[in-house]
Amino acid sequence: MGYLKFDKTLLINLEESLQREILRTNRVGAYHSTTIVDCNTRKYHGLLVCPVPNLDADNHVLLSSLDETVIQHGAAFNLGVHQYADFNFSPNGNKYIRQFEFEGIPKTIYRVGGVIMSKEKVFAAFENRILIKYTLLDAHSETTLQLRPFLAFRNMNELTHENPVANRNYTEVENGIKTCMYEGYPDLHLQFSKPVNFVYRPDWWKEIEYHKAKESGLPYKEDLYVPGYFEMTIEKGESIYFSGGVSFIEPALIQEKYDEESTTRTPRTSFYNCLKNSAQQFYFRPTENDAYLLAGYPWFKVRSRDLFVAMPGCSLAIDDPVRFEKLMDTAIPSLRNFMKDGSLDQVIQEIDLPDVLLWAIWAIQQYAKATSLEQCRKRYGALVREIIEYIRANQHPNLKLDSRGLLYAEGGREKPLTWMNSTVDGRPIVPRTGYIVEFNALWYNDLKFASELLKLNKKNAKEIALLEDAAANTAIAFLSTFINPHGYLYDYVDGSYSDLSVRPNMLFAVALDYSPLNRTQKRSVLNFVTKELLTPKGIRSLSPQSGGYTPYCIGTPYERNLAYHQGTAWPWLLGFYLAAYLNLYQTGGVSFAERMLIGLEEEMSTHCISSLSELFDGNPPFQSRGAISFAMNVATLLCVLKLIENVEL
């Protein structure tokens, strides 16, 4: 059995197979996602889910699924799988699946009597098109293939139901049809590599259920429109190619397009390759001149904090500094516009959050380590200086520098200021405000790094001295403000209130290259995190010993928001934890770091295959929750793998 191969025993067991999802993206915002048995369990699932900019900023499910039916000797065998009430499924096509593999192109092998057929899917890069290859591997008599498209034409956050407004018309195009259910949507072109017969038999398949939505307390029943079916014969050894896209394609080019796309895939044959492949799926290039990272799939957009935290892992850690440069060069004008007049970017969301500029310098610091200080100074030295001066001049609307050299963030009780950003009725569940521990750890690190860049030019002696003095003052104030008698760090300090909750944010004071803590203090902090926050799937957002601990992120949206940062485990924090551990123990910490990664390598074959979910429950069995693929998680673990590699050299 290969790295990502699944056999019949697992596939026919829907309790197991429906927990495993796949995701393919096209770098312009669209995606294809479903389960490994092609049964949609979320309203976000679909064969073709893509932006429709003239309607809104969200993705839209155009083609929900495509059911295959194999006909031999007049007997029809439907290979599709749809869920209905009371966990009933019809048809039960999963019983015909013999193998699913995901190391290269997603490939499903079906066996129906004497018929053996494979299905392979490719999601085209930079265009909204799904390509499917059907190959008849074996058959002892004439075989006919029918394909039924299930159409939704809806916002991914909504559900559709039978209605009189839906347009049932279609137009024949070469080797297929095109259709559009509602005004404002693009035509959906359904085409094949060979001539086919389309049988127009319009119908609504009603009350299909998505149990993942039901688990989340959301609407979960949908009616999908099936305009009819395509029918064609298929010979033993023959391959037939299907294209579903928002534009016409010459049928003669469908196979060529499929083959071209197939050669560009990273084989998912190891933990590293899975993470690398996943990292590349977050790339978002709406135009040739812009490059971004989406924060996750299926619902996240470009979020500024996530962008800078994930940027090094999704580029430098996979030996792609050019990718980093493209991402950063796209972000720099947005950062400068914000610092100039408070302008907010239309694509990079939340750029005004108080720690975004701090994370931007941290990301640049990782570039310096991957290339050289001199190369970094030439490309980004001016920006680093601008950010430092902007913050020191107290120009940031949401961040103030006090006379001691510490940063103070106001308004955290009214709106979320940090990555712990869940809300109820617009107010933060975790109201972190005032002197926030990771903000000031980042600030100290950024001051020292800025000084390091300036030291490349001896003419900067006066400015270097100012930065070093500022960093020294920050270090003194940091220690007196955040160290508590118990041996760990306060999470935040606001006036006379010092928050004693044991949270992971103190980790950054140990993980960053420059820290105001001495070695003994670092060990003490790390020991607290190890003892109270460490799990096999990530670092808890709150200790079980602290008040309000809620380890299971389940229930209604309200209940999940309450639990979101109150004990759930986050893999991206494990990345910083292991970085801190390796910083302290170097080669002596490698074996421990590798053991800790085993728990997340197991995730490569569960949940979202070859990627990492947004978060996990804080208690066993550590079930995955949230977005099925999350950029910061993938990125920081890639950084850890690179760090282990460098430590071992």
C-alpha atoms as one frame of an Amber mdcrd trajectory, in Angstrom:
protein
   0.000   0.000   0.000   1.404   3.405  -1.003   1.580   6.608   1.001  -1.920
   7.788   0.078  -3.783   4.723  -1.153  -7.072   3.496   0.283  -8.495   0.029
  -0.232 -11.993  -1.397  -0.613 -12.428  -2.130   3.098 -12.172   1.523   4.041
 -13.987   2.884   0.982 -17.175   0.863   1.407 -17.341   1.886   5.083 -18.972
   5.313   4.793 -18.369   6.152   8.440 -14.671   6.082   7.568 -14.576   7.217
   3.950 -16.880  10.228   4.395 -14.434  11.644   6.959 -11.756  11.887   4.272
 -11.920  14.826   1.898  -9.922  16.019  -1.087  -9.148  19.542  -2.234  -7.693
  20.851  -5.478  -7.313  24.565  -6.260  -6.432  26.552  -9.372  -4.517  29.610
  -8.018  -7.188  32.074  -9.123  -9.549  31.363  -6.236 -11.570  28.389  -7.500
 -11.456  24.838  -6.183 -12.766  21.293  -6.409 -13.545  19.459  -3.183 -15.477
  16.383  -2.091 -14.891  13.131  -0.186 -12.780  10.259  -1.441 -15.968   8.419
  -2.521 -17.307  11.522  -4.320 -20.188  12.018  -1.887 -20.543  15.681  -0.954
 -20.894  16.154   2.794 -20.598  19.954   2.939 -22.420  22.722   1.129 -18.933
  23.920   0.178 -18.214  20.736  -1.777 -18.421  20.613  -5.549 -16.687  19.580
  -8.752 -16.415  23.202  -9.874 -16.606  25.966  -7.247 -15.396  29.308  -8.550
 -15.659  33.092  -8.153 -18.394  34.994  -9.972 -17.064  38.548  -9.497 -20.067
  40.359 -10.937 -22.293  38.779  -8.247 -20.192  39.038  -5.080 -16.781  38.279
  -3.557 -17.592  34.652  -2.699 -17.120  31.388  -4.550 -20.126  29.735  -6.166
 -20.939  26.052  -6.646 -21.739  25.592 -10.341 -21.240  21.866 -10.908 -21.967
  20.005  -7.685 -21.242  16.472  -8.886 -21.256  14.140 -11.868 -22.836  10.700
 -11.423 -21.504   7.853 -13.561 -23.657   4.899 -14.608 -22.182   1.798 -16.225
 -24.556  -0.219 -18.425 -23.901  -3.821 -19.504 -26.403  -6.321 -20.899 -29.171
  -3.783 -20.225 -28.342  -3.583 -16.492 -27.453  -0.142 -15.080 -25.034   0.326
 -12.190 -24.952   3.879 -10.779 -21.577   4.769  -9.255 -22.748   7.975  -7.556
 -23.283   8.487  -3.825 -25.745  10.961  -2.276 -26.929  11.219   1.314 -30.570
  11.554   2.328 -32.457  11.594   5.621 -31.492   9.269   8.494 -28.025   8.619
   7.042 -29.479   6.785   4.024 -27.580   6.791   0.752 -28.824   6.421  -2.794
 -27.297   5.317  -5.023 -24.628   3.352  -3.183 -21.845   3.635  -5.724 -19.167
   3.326  -3.070 -19.758  -0.445  -2.971 -18.231  -0.668  -6.453 -15.028   1.188
  -5.518 -11.988  -1.048  -5.220  -9.258   1.516  -4.674  -8.645   5.241  -4.318
  -5.183   6.767  -4.546  -4.064  10.351  -4.152  -0.301  10.297  -4.552  -0.434
  11.895  -7.972  -3.691  12.517  -9.803  -6.727  11.522  -7.669  -7.670   8.118
  -9.050 -10.655   5.893  -8.283 -10.966   2.328  -9.573 -14.439   0.780  -9.854
 -15.391  -2.821 -10.475 -18.887  -3.703 -11.658 -19.088  -7.394 -12.523 -16.605
  -7.867 -15.345 -16.141  -4.119 -15.850 -13.132  -2.395 -14.347 -13.004   1.381
 -14.869 -10.752   4.112 -13.550 -11.614   7.770 -12.968  -8.906  10.430 -12.646
  -9.542  14.121 -11.926  -7.456  17.218 -12.612  -8.363  20.771 -11.679  -6.855
  23.098 -14.277  -4.485  25.838 -13.106  -5.418  29.467 -13.688  -8.787  28.673
 -15.248 -12.132  27.501 -13.930 -12.214  24.009 -15.377 -12.452  20.468 -13.986
 -11.092  17.662 -16.174 -11.957  13.988 -15.695 -10.459  10.983 -17.465 -12.449
   7.730 -17.641 -10.570   4.604 -18.754 -12.202   1.215 -19.314  -9.510  -1.124
 -18.025 -11.415  -4.345 -18.625 -14.802  -5.461 -19.967 -16.101  -8.686 -21.526
 -18.950  -7.196 -23.514 -20.270  -3.925 -24.909 -20.242  -1.169 -22.275 -22.184
   2.096 -22.189 -21.363   5.019 -19.929 -23.940   7.567 -18.758 -23.022  10.779
 -16.923 -25.527  12.943 -15.009 -24.460  16.488 -14.030 -25.885  17.847 -10.768
 -26.107  21.631 -10.995 -26.378  24.159  -8.150 -25.481  27.638  -9.442 -25.456
  29.158  -5.958 -23.265  30.975  -3.476 -21.150  28.444  -1.555 -22.592  29.743
   1.731 -26.185  29.096   0.697 -28.318  26.161  -0.468 -30.592  25.882  -3.481
 -34.088  24.450  -3.800 -36.479  23.647  -6.613 -37.882  26.874  -7.997 -39.633
  28.186 -11.129 -36.966  30.819 -11.799 -34.212  28.349 -12.743 -33.518  28.367
 -16.467 -33.819  24.859 -17.940 -32.665  25.789 -21.428 -29.413  24.542 -22.868
 -27.463  25.005 -26.069 -25.624  22.270 -27.901 -21.905  22.871 -28.355 -19.353
  20.576 -29.926 -19.364  17.262 -28.019 -21.600  18.583 -25.258 -23.841  21.389
 -24.054 -23.692  24.710 -22.265 -26.263  25.935 -19.773 -26.825  28.681 -17.211
 -29.440  28.460 -14.484 -29.616  32.097 -13.369 -28.866  35.560 -14.703 -25.441
  36.891 -13.752 -23.740  33.498 -13.869 -21.394  32.356 -16.634 -22.397  29.539
 -18.969 -21.286  26.133 -17.757 -19.797  24.133 -20.621 -20.040  20.334 -20.268
 -17.988  18.719 -23.037 -16.261  15.465 -23.966 -13.307  14.392 -26.040 -15.591
  12.335 -28.301 -19.113  12.829 -29.665 -21.838  12.053 -27.121 -25.594  11.856
 -27.047 -27.266  14.227 -24.594 -30.689  13.087 -23.379 -32.678  16.045 -22.071
 -34.595  14.848 -19.014 -34.807  17.767 -16.563 -35.508  16.948 -12.929 -34.741
  18.083  -9.395 -33.106  15.625  -7.016 -34.626  16.729  -3.732 -33.498  16.909
  -0.120 -29.918  15.802  -0.564 -28.267  16.212   2.829 -24.856  17.483   3.920
 -24.174  16.013   7.323 -21.177  18.265   8.060 -23.527  21.248   7.846 -26.033
  19.429  10.059 -23.334  18.802  12.681 -22.611  22.528  12.694 -26.213  23.501
  13.318 -26.615  24.989   9.838 -29.201  24.370   7.083 -28.227  21.095   5.442
 -30.841  20.022   2.842 -30.604  20.920  -0.826 -32.346  20.257  -4.137 -30.033
  19.901  -7.132 -31.030  20.296 -10.776 -30.172  17.519 -13.246 -30.856  18.610
 -16.851 -30.494  15.087 -18.251 -27.628  12.756 -19.012 -24.836  12.157 -21.505
 -24.500   8.708 -23.031 -21.699   7.083 -25.023 -20.138   3.697 -25.618 -16.670
   3.021 -24.293 -14.308   0.308 -25.536 -11.862  -1.749 -23.530  -8.640   0.233
 -23.207 -10.309   3.488 -24.295 -10.080   6.747 -22.348 -12.806   9.385 -22.522
 -12.141  12.891 -21.221 -14.712  15.248 -19.695 -14.365  19.012 -19.275 -16.599
  21.158 -17.089 -15.711  24.834 -17.352 -16.981  28.375 -17.698 -15.609  28.658
 -21.233 -15.713  26.571 -24.404 -12.796  24.276 -25.159 -12.076  22.586 -28.472
 -12.800  18.886 -27.848  -9.564  17.927 -29.576  -7.678  19.885 -26.896  -9.314
  18.321 -23.822  -6.930  15.361 -23.643  -3.963  17.625 -24.357  -5.047  19.949
 -21.574  -5.473  17.042 -19.181  -2.017  15.630 -19.986  -0.401  19.046 -19.667
  -1.942  19.627 -16.241  -1.039  16.123 -15.048   2.688  16.685 -15.506   2.851
  19.698 -13.164   1.675  17.985  -9.970   3.918  17.437  -6.934   3.780  13.727
  -6.020   2.331  13.297  -2.533   4.665  10.489  -1.470   5.937  11.865   1.860
   4.964  14.199   4.667   7.082  16.975   3.166   5.653  16.524  -0.331   2.106
  16.584   1.001   2.751  19.833   2.849   4.535  21.316  -0.168   1.631  20.417
  -2.442  -0.802  21.866   0.064   1.225  25.078   0.398   1.079  25.626  -3.349
  -2.706  25.376  -3.272  -2.978  28.554  -1.197  -1.385  30.639  -3.964  -3.825
  33.199  -5.303  -3.053  35.218  -8.425  -6.129  37.145  -9.591  -3.923  38.988
 -12.104  -0.513  38.275 -13.622   1.050  41.068 -11.570  -0.320  40.127  -8.139
   0.432  37.244  -5.791  -1.315  36.424  -2.532  -1.921  33.555  -0.136  -5.458
  32.580   0.793  -5.725  31.899   4.517  -7.473  28.572   3.955 -10.185  26.612
   2.202 -13.019  26.543   1.601 -14.170  29.923   2.932 -11.182  32.084   3.858
  -9.974  35.072   1.849  -6.580  36.839   2.004  -6.039  37.835   5.644  -3.060
  40.041   6.417  -1.807  38.341   9.582  -2.172  34.879   8.045  -0.420  36.119
   4.909   2.758  37.158   6.696   2.828  34.214   9.111   2.362  31.721   6.260
   4.527  33.468   3.666   7.936  32.014   4.698   6.653  28.444   4.945   4.776
  28.574   1.635   7.837  29.865  -0.206  11.207  29.854   1.547  10.692  26.498
   3.295  10.058  24.835  -0.074  13.129  26.533  -1.597  11.183  29.124  -3.563
  12.502  32.587  -2.594  11.139  34.038  -5.846   7.648  33.162  -4.649   8.335
  35.020  -1.413   9.485  38.069  -3.357   6.332  38.066  -5.484   4.117  37.764
  -2.415   5.957  40.467  -0.514   6.182  42.805  -3.503   2.406  42.578  -3.864
   1.911  43.330  -0.174   4.372  46.223   0.142   2.224  48.880  -1.605  -0.671
  47.938   0.671   1.507  48.281   3.763   2.866  51.628   2.623  -0.561  52.974
   1.701  -1.833  52.064   5.143   1.110  53.755   6.842   0.741  56.812   4.603
  -2.925  57.627   5.099  -4.674  54.654   6.717  -5.894  53.220   3.407  -7.245
  49.678   3.626  -6.541  47.190   0.871  -9.423  45.617  -1.041  -7.765  42.189
  -1.234  -5.517  41.942   1.831  -8.036  42.107   4.642  -7.475  43.492   8.154
  -4.200  45.233   7.346  -4.932  47.722  10.132  -4.720  45.106  12.887  -2.013
  46.109  15.373   0.337  43.146  14.921   0.318  42.964  11.106   3.317  45.249
  10.623   5.185  43.305  13.305   4.564  40.038  11.474   5.622  41.632   8.181
   9.086  42.345   9.604   9.243  38.810  11.025   8.521  37.414   7.559  11.291
  39.568   6.065  13.627  38.261   8.765  12.974  34.710   7.544  13.877  35.841
   4.026  17.208  37.153   5.346  17.971  33.772   6.892  17.056  31.923   3.703
  19.077  34.208   1.407  21.462  36.682   3.043  21.320  39.791   5.175  22.722
  41.861   2.332  20.165  40.648  -0.196  17.420  41.262   2.357  18.711  44.761
   3.089  18.696  45.665  -0.582  15.144  44.447  -1.163  13.415  45.213   2.115
  15.721  47.307   4.291  13.859  50.536   3.496  10.498  48.957   4.347  11.750
  47.614   7.681  13.050  51.061   8.570   9.728  52.676   7.556   7.717  50.292
   9.718   9.960  50.791  12.757   9.819  54.573  12.398   6.051  54.499  11.878
   5.485  52.541  15.085   8.015  54.548  17.115   6.318  57.755  16.001   3.009
  56.435  17.370   1.277  56.820  14.033  -0.515  53.460  14.121  -4.185  54.013
  14.984  -4.449  50.743  16.935  -1.019  50.498  18.546   0.870  52.857  20.865
   4.448  52.842  22.118   4.793  53.915  25.740   7.722  55.667  27.371   9.164
  52.362  28.595   9.365  50.908  25.097   6.363  48.572  25.242   3.514  48.465
  22.755  -0.027  49.016  23.976  -3.135  48.072  21.978  -6.399  49.774  22.839
  -9.958  48.612  22.343  -9.504  44.866  22.690 -12.629  44.551  24.806 -14.785
  46.002  22.045 -13.228  44.278  19.019 -10.683  41.480  18.514  -7.123  42.736
  18.054  -5.174  39.473  18.018  -5.347  36.117  16.259  -7.755  35.004  19.007
 -10.533  36.739  17.125 -13.801  34.837  17.681 -16.772  37.016  18.551 -20.371
  36.874  19.736 -22.572  39.822  18.815 -19.475  41.577  17.537 -17.589  41.433
  20.834 -14.500  39.268  21.376 -14.782  36.045  23.345 -11.166  36.505  24.461
 -10.900  40.266  25.115  -7.114  40.658  24.956  -6.133  44.303  25.262  -3.416
  46.551  26.641   0.112  45.120  26.743  -0.198  41.893  24.741   2.612  39.404
  25.169   3.228  38.343  21.548   3.012  41.922  20.258   5.870  42.932  22.512
   7.897  39.782  21.860   7.619  40.569  18.148   8.496  44.221  18.727  11.703
  43.354  20.582  12.651  40.831  17.881  11.912  43.356  15.112  14.007  46.084
  16.730  16.983  43.749  17.003  16.557  42.549  13.421  16.301  46.121  12.118
  19.528  46.902  13.941  21.129  43.825  12.401  20.262  45.061   8.911  21.641
  48.528   9.633  24.946  47.112  10.853  25.785  46.213   7.260  26.524  49.899
   6.766  28.864  51.545   9.275  27.446  54.948   8.397  24.330  53.984  10.361
  26.104  53.968  13.739  23.851  56.620  15.296  20.637  54.930  14.144  21.939
  51.535  15.255  22.628  52.902  18.726  19.084  54.278  18.917  17.581  50.922
  17.968  19.801  49.007  20.382  18.857  51.391  23.206  15.189  51.013  22.305
  15.494  47.225  22.295  17.273  47.247  25.657  14.503  49.379  27.178  11.856
  47.104  25.692  13.583  44.039  27.161  13.651  45.542  30.662  10.010  46.577
  30.460   8.987  43.225  28.976  10.495  41.279  31.880   8.977  43.509  34.533
   5.553  43.447  32.860   5.040  39.861  31.729   7.017  37.520  33.991   4.867
  36.263  36.844   5.828  34.442  40.068   4.681  31.087  38.699   7.344  30.872
  35.990   5.392  31.665  32.863   4.233  34.893  31.176   1.045  36.878  31.588
  -1.038  36.695  28.425  -1.784  40.407  28.553  -1.621  43.233  31.049  -4.174
  46.035  31.076  -3.750  48.651  33.777  -3.792  46.879  37.129  -5.104  43.654
  35.595  -2.625  40.913  34.642  -4.170  37.940  32.873  -2.994  34.683  34.470
  -4.572  32.382  31.874  -2.041  29.895  30.573  -2.190  30.528  26.851   0.239
  29.762  24.011   1.007  33.374  23.073   3.998  33.447  25.423   5.606  30.895
  23.095   6.705  33.625  20.717   9.029  35.077  23.337  10.925  31.773  23.147
  10.530  30.929  19.452  11.644  34.221  17.876  15.317  34.728  17.010  15.702
  37.572  19.491  14.139  37.273  22.921  14.219  39.406  26.065  14.194  36.158
  28.092  17.336  34.430  29.302  17.835  30.695  28.819  16.408  29.773  32.224
  13.292  31.856  31.633  12.833  30.337  28.180  12.971  26.839  29.625  10.444
  27.715  32.278   7.992  29.100  29.711   8.499  26.128  27.413   7.980  23.699
  30.287   4.630  25.312  31.119   3.530  25.019  27.491   4.691  21.403  27.367
   2.926  20.481  30.576  -0.399  22.247  30.032  -0.845  23.011  26.337   0.927
  20.386  24.235  -1.196  17.817  22.337  -0.376  15.460  19.438  -2.237  17.759
  17.025  -1.100  21.179  18.146  -0.871  23.594  21.046  -3.990  24.294  23.075
  -5.293  27.840  23.053  -5.987  27.602  26.796  -4.802  25.330  29.591  -7.219
  22.806  31.125  -6.174  24.321  34.454  -7.476  27.757  33.460 -11.054  28.920
  33.858 -13.298  28.597  30.824 -11.468  25.641  29.283 -13.637  24.271  26.450
 -11.778  21.610  24.462 -14.484  20.573  21.985 -15.348  22.987  19.183 -18.781
  21.566  18.371 -22.426  22.560  18.246 -24.142  25.615  16.840 -22.160  28.549
  15.405 -22.653  30.344  18.729 -21.289  27.382  20.712 -18.349  26.957  18.348
 -17.445  30.637  18.610 -17.383  30.314  22.387 -14.994  27.346  22.163 -12.833
  28.549  19.263  -9.914  29.829  21.387 -10.770  28.323  24.750  -8.814  25.072
  24.627  -8.800  23.975  20.990  -5.439  22.842  19.590  -3.743  24.688  16.714
  -1.012  23.087  14.547   0.549  26.430  13.541   1.361  27.030  17.193   3.041
  23.621  17.332   5.295  24.904  14.556   6.452  27.775  16.776   6.654  25.485
  19.809   9.020  23.130  17.979  11.011  26.084  16.677  11.390  27.232  20.284
  12.380  23.739  21.370  15.006  23.451  18.636  16.314  26.951  19.403  16.908
  25.845  22.973  18.181  22.313  22.480  19.508  22.286  18.897  20.504  18.741
  17.809  19.369  17.397  21.174  15.824  18.417  20.327  15.604  16.895  16.846
  14.364  13.460  17.876  11.653  15.011  20.064  10.549  17.321  17.250  10.372
  14.429  14.808   8.273  12.397  17.258   5.873  15.297  17.709   5.409  15.599
  13.953   4.164  12.008  13.753   0.777  13.047  15.137   0.315  15.497  12.279
   1.756  13.243   9.606  -1.136  10.904  10.447  -3.445  13.694   9.261  -2.137
  13.331   5.711  -4.418  10.310   5.212  -7.402  11.563   7.218  -9.720  14.559
   7.099  -8.448  16.699   4.180  -6.070  14.303   2.443  -2.488  15.670   2.278
  -3.321  18.894   4.144  -4.103  20.115   7.667  -7.387  21.296   9.111  -7.675
  24.670  10.806  -7.844  23.376  14.381  -8.462  20.283  16.517 -10.298  19.522
  19.719  -8.069  19.998  22.731  -8.947  16.614  24.258  -8.879  13.087  22.775
  -9.631  11.936  20.170  -8.492  15.364  18.894 -11.063  15.596  16.099 -10.353
  18.081  13.310 -12.531  21.195  13.091 -12.917  24.356  11.065 -11.581  24.914
   7.563 -10.389  21.721   5.910  -7.060  23.232   4.803  -5.326  26.078   6.659
  -2.301  27.970   5.378  -0.607  28.889   8.684  -0.670  25.253   9.815   0.904
  23.948   6.630   3.439  26.772   6.462   4.800  26.644  10.005   5.285  22.868
   9.854   7.201  23.257   6.597   9.393  25.751   8.460   9.973  23.178  11.202
  11.004  20.530   8.665  13.458  23.007   7.148  14.737  23.923  10.616  15.304
  20.245  11.473  17.185  19.825   8.214  19.423  22.814   9.000  20.046  21.737
  12.612  21.121  18.287  11.467  23.648  19.655   8.942
